[in-house]
Amino acid sequence: MSAPPVVDLPIEDERLALDVANGLAAVEKLLRSSVETEDAFVTEVSKHLIEAGGKRFRTLMVLLAAQFGDPSAPGVVPGAVVIELTHLGSLYHDDVMDEAEVRRGSPSANARWDNTVAILTGDYLFAQASDLLADLGPELIRIQAQTFSRLVQGQIRETVGPREGEDPIAHYLSVLSDKTGSLIAASGRFGALLAGAPADVEERLSRACEAIGVAWQLGDDLLDVASSGAQSGKTPGTDLREGIKTLPVLYALAAGDSPRLTELLSGPVPEEHVEEALTLLRAHSAMARAHAELDAWVDRARTDISGLPDIPARSAFLALCDYVVERSG
C-alpha cells in the first residue's frame, strides 16, 4: 500500500505517513473549532480561508519536527494550530494590502465583504492563536512573539522597499527570510520543542525549515516566469503584471544587458507586453542565477537535516528538499 501524499510529498514510511495523516486530521479539527464563536458571522468569515483549503505546509513542518521527540505529546497539535492561525491571520491582512480579489481559488475576504472585516478577522485569528498559546508556556509565547515581530518587520520592509544604497537583491532575500521563512522556522522549532527533542535538534530544524521556506518562495518566483498555467496553478506573469520585482527580475535589472527587458521590467508590465517580457526573461541568465540561489538555500537545509538522527522523518525532510528543487523546474 503506497503512502498518502502530504503537500504533494509522498512519505515512504507507512508508519510516519499514518502519524502525519492523523496529526493533520487532529490539527484540522482543532483549527476549525478554535475559531467558532456564538456570533455566526464572525465564525463564517473566520472559517472562510480555512475552508478554502491550502497546503497546511507549516502544519506538516510541525508534525515532522515532532517526530524527533514524542510526536504524541499533548502540545504538538495545539502548537501546529497556533502556527496555522498565525499564517491565516497574516493572509487576511496581506489580501487587504495587496488589494487581492482571489485567495486559494475563492473570493478573498476583503473582496467578499470589505477591508475592515478582513483586517478585523485577521486580528481575531491572532487573538485565538494567543489564547491557545497561553497554555503552551512562556518559552513558546516568546518564540511566537519574536517570530511575529520578524514577520511584521519583513512586511514593512517589503512595503517600503530597499533604502538608498541598499542592494535590492540582498533586501529581497532578507524580506523573504523574515516574511516567509520566520514562521516556517517557528514551525520546526515548535514541533521539536513541544515534543521534547534535544536542543541541538531543535536548532537544526529551525534553521532547516527557514531555509526550506525561503527556497519554496524562490520556487514560486521561478514558476511565475517559467511555468504554464496548468503546471503552477496560476496565470504565468502574475508578478510581472503587478510590478512585483521577484528575484529573476532583480537579477535581470542588475545585469542591465537587455535594454528592452529593462524597459519592460521597470514597472507593472502591460497585458499586451507580458508574453514578450516572459519570453525575454525565460531566455535570460537571470533565471539560472535565481535557480542557483534556490539551490543554495536548499543545500543549507540539507546540511542541517543531514546532522539529525537517522529516522524516517529525516528522510521525509530530505525528500521535501528534493521536491522544492523539482517543483521549481
C-alpha positions in Angstrom: 0.0 0.0 0.0 1.5 3.4 -1.0 1.8 6.2 1.5 -0.7 9.1 1.1 0.7 12.3 -0.4 1.1 15.2 2.0 1.7 18.6 0.5 2.2 16.7 -2.8 5.1 14.9 -1.0 4.8 11.1 -0.7 6.0 9.9 2.7 7.5 6.4 2.0 7.5 5.2 5.6 3.9 3.9 6.2 4.0 4.4 10.0 5.2 8.0 9.6 2.6 8.6 6.9 -0.1 7.4 9.2 1.2 9.5 12.1 1.3 12.6 9.9 -2.2 11.9 8.4 -3.6 11.5 11.9 -1.9 14.7 13.1 -3.2 16.7 10.1 -6.7 15.5 10.9 -6.4 16.5 14.6 -5.0 19.9 13.6 -7.8 20.4 11.1 -10.4 19.6 13.8 -8.9 21.9 16.4 -8.3 24.6 13.8 -12.0 24.8 12.9 -13.2 24.6 16.5 -10.8 27.3 17.7 -12.4 30.0 15.5 -16.0 29.1 16.4 -18.0 31.7 18.4 -21.6 32.4 19.2 -21.6 35.1 16.5 -22.4 33.3 13.3 -20.9 36.0 11.1 -17.6 36.0 12.9 -17.5 32.2 12.6 -18.3 32.3 8.9 -15.7 34.9 8.0 -13.1 33.3 10.2 -13.6 29.9 8.5 -13.5 31.5 5.1 -9.8 30.7 4.3 -9.8 27.5 6.4 -12.5 26.1 4.2 -10.8 27.3 1.1 -8.1 24.7 1.7 -4.4 25.2 1.4 -1.3 23.1 1.7 -1.0 23.1 5.5 2.7 23.3 4.8 3.5 24.8 8.2 1.4 22.1 9.9 3.5 19.4 8.1 6.7 21.1 9.4 5.4 21.0 13.0 4.4 17.3 12.7 7.6 16.1 11.1 9.8 18.1 13.6 7.8 16.5 16.5 9.0 13.1 15.3 12.4 13.8 16.7 10.8 13.7 20.2 7.5 12.4 21.3 5.1 13.2 18.5 2.1 12.3 20.7 3.0 15.0 23.3 -0.2 17.0 24.1 1.2 20.3 23.0 2.1 19.3 19.4 -1.4 19.6 17.8 -2.3 23.0 19.6 1.2 24.3 18.6 0.5 23.4 15.0 -2.8 25.2 15.2 -1.2 28.3 16.6 1.2 28.4 13.7 -1.6 27.9 11.2 -3.8 30.5 12.7 -1.0 33.0 12.6 -0.4 32.2 9.0 -4.1 32.5 8.1 -4.4 35.8 10.0 -1.5 37.2 8.0 -3.2 36.2 4.8 -6.3 38.2 5.6 -4.1 41.3 6.1 -1.9 40.5 3.0 -5.0 40.5 0.8 -6.1 43.9 2.1 -2.6 45.4 1.4 -2.4 43.7 -2.0 -6.0 44.5 -2.9 -6.3 40.9 -3.8 -9.6 39.6 -5.2 -8.9 35.9 -5.0 -7.3 33.6 -2.4 -7.0 29.8 -2.8 -9.4 29.9 -5.7 -12.1 31.7 -3.8 -13.0 35.4 -3.4 -10.7 36.9 -0.8 -12.4 38.1 2.4 -11.8 41.8 1.5 -13.5 41.2 -1.9 -16.4 39.2 -0.4 -17.0 41.5 2.5 -14.7 44.6 2.8 -11.3 45.6 4.1 -12.4 46.4 7.6 -14.0 42.9 8.0 -10.8 41.3 6.6 -8.5 43.2 8.9 -10.5 42.5 12.0 -10.8 38.9 11.1 -7.1 38.6 10.8 -6.8 40.2 14.3 -9.4 37.7 15.6 -7.3 34.8 14.4 -4.2 36.2 16.0 -6.2 36.5 19.3 -7.3 32.9 19.0 -3.8 31.8 18.4 -2.7 33.7 21.5 -5.4 32.0 23.6 -4.1 28.6 22.6 -0.5 29.6 23.0 -1.1 30.7 26.7 -1.4 27.0 27.6 1.9 26.1 26.0 4.2 28.1 28.3 6.2 31.2 28.3 9.0 29.9 26.1 6.6 29.2 23.2 5.0 32.6 23.8 8.4 34.3 23.5 9.2 32.4 20.3 5.8 33.3 18.8 6.3 37.0 19.7 9.8 37.1 18.2 8.5 35.3 15.0 5.6 37.7 14.7 8.0 40.6 15.1 10.1 39.3 12.2 7.1 38.7 10.1 5.8 42.2 10.5 9.2 43.8 10.0 9.6 41.8 6.8 6.2 43.1 5.6 7.1 46.7 6.5 10.5 46.4 4.7 8.8 44.9 1.6 6.3 47.8 1.6 8.9 50.5 2.0 11.4 48.9 -0.4 15.2 49.0 -0.2 16.8 52.1 1.2 19.1 54.3 -0.7 22.4 52.5 -1.3 21.0 49.1 -0.2 21.4 46.2 -2.6 17.9 45.3 -3.9 18.8 41.6 -4.1 20.1 41.4 -0.5 17.0 43.4 0.6 14.7 41.0 -1.2 16.2 37.9 0.3 16.2 39.3 3.8 12.5 40.2 3.3 11.8 36.6 2.3 13.6 35.3 5.4 11.6 37.5 7.7 8.2 37.5 6.0 8.1 33.8 4.8 11.0 31.9 6.4 10.4 33.1 10.0 7.1 31.4 10.5 8.2 28.2 8.9 11.3 28.2 11.1 9.0 28.6 14.1 7.0 25.6 12.8 10.1 23.4 13.1 11.0 24.9 16.4 7.5 24.4 17.8 7.3 20.8 16.8 10.7 19.9 18.2 10.3 21.9 21.5 6.7 20.6 22.2 7.8 17.0 21.5 10.8 17.3 23.9 13.5 16.9 21.2 17.1 17.8 22.2 18.2 21.5 21.9 20.6 20.9 19.1 17.9 19.1 17.1 15.6 22.0 17.7 18.2 24.5 16.4 18.9 22.4 13.3 15.2 22.0 12.5 14.6 25.7 12.9 17.4 26.7 10.6 16.5 24.0 8.0 12.8 24.9 8.0 13.6 28.6 7.4 15.9 27.7 4.5 13.2 25.5 3.0 10.7 28.3 3.4 12.9 30.8 1.6 13.6 28.2 -1.2 9.9 27.5 -1.5 9.2 31.2 -2.2 12.0 31.4 -4.6 10.5 28.5 -6.4 7.2 30.4 -6.7 9.2 33.3 -8.2 10.6 31.0 -10.9 7.3 29.2 -11.5 5.6 32.6 -12.2 8.0 33.1 -15.1 8.8 29.6 -16.4 5.7 27.5 -15.9 2.5 27.0 -17.8 -0.7 28.0 -16.0 -1.7 24.3 -15.7 1.6 23.5 -14.0 1.7 26.3 -11.5 -2.0 26.7 -10.8 -1.8 30.4 -11.6 -1.5 32.6 -14.6 2.2 33.0 -15.6 3.4 36.5 -15.4 1.1 37.5 -12.5 4.0 39.1 -10.6 5.1 41.0 -13.8 1.6 42.4 -14.3 1.6 43.6 -10.7 5.1 45.1 -10.9 6.4 42.8 -8.2 10.2 42.6 -8.6 11.0 39.0 -7.7 14.5 37.5 -7.8 14.7 36.7 -11.5 13.5 40.3 -12.3 16.0 41.8 -9.9 18.9 39.8 -11.4 17.8 40.8 -14.9 17.6 44.5 -13.9 21.0 44.3 -12.2 22.6 42.8 -15.3 21.2 45.6 -17.5 22.3 43.9 -20.7 18.9 43.8 -22.4 17.5 47.4 -22.8 14.1 46.1 -24.0 13.8 43.8 -21.0 14.9 46.5 -18.6 12.3 48.8 -20.1 9.6 46.2 -19.7 10.5 45.4 -16.1 10.8 49.0 -14.9 7.2 48.8 -13.6 4.0 46.8 -14.0 4.1 45.1 -17.4 1.0 46.0 -19.6 -1.0 43.0 -20.6 -0.1 43.3 -24.2 3.6 43.0 -23.4 3.5 40.3 -20.8 4.2 37.5 -23.2 7.2 39.4 -24.7 8.6 40.0 -21.2 8.2 36.4 -20.2 10.0 35.2 -23.4 12.9 37.6 -22.8 13.2 36.8 -19.1 13.0 33.0 -19.7 16.0 33.3 -22.1 18.0 35.5 -19.7 20.8 34.3 -17.4 18.8 35.8 -14.5 16.8 32.5 -14.4 19.9 30.4 -13.9 21.1 32.8 -11.2 17.8 32.6 -9.4 17.8 28.8 -9.7 21.3 28.8 -8.2 20.1 30.9 -5.2 17.3 28.5 -4.6 19.7 25.6 -4.7 22.0 27.3 -2.2 19.1 27.7 0.3 18.1 24.0 -0.2 21.7 23.0 0.4 21.7 24.9 3.7 18.6 23.0 4.7 20.1 19.6 3.6 23.3 20.3 5.7 21.3 20.8 8.9 18.9 17.9 8.2 21.8 15.5 7.5 23.0 16.1 11.0 19.7 15.0 12.5 19.1 11.5 14.0 18.5 8.9 11.2 14.8 8.3 11.5 12.1 8.3 8.8 11.3 12.0 9.5 14.8 12.9 8.4 14.3 11.1 5.1 11.0 12.9 4.7 12.7 16.3 5.2 15.4 15.4 2.7 12.7 14.3 0.2 11.0 17.7 0.8 14.3 19.4 -0.1 14.3 17.4 -3.4 10.7 18.3 -4.0 11.3 22.1 -3.6 14.0 21.9 -6.2 11.9 19.7 -8.6 8.8 21.9 -8.4 10.8 25.0 -9.4 11.6 23.4 -12.8 
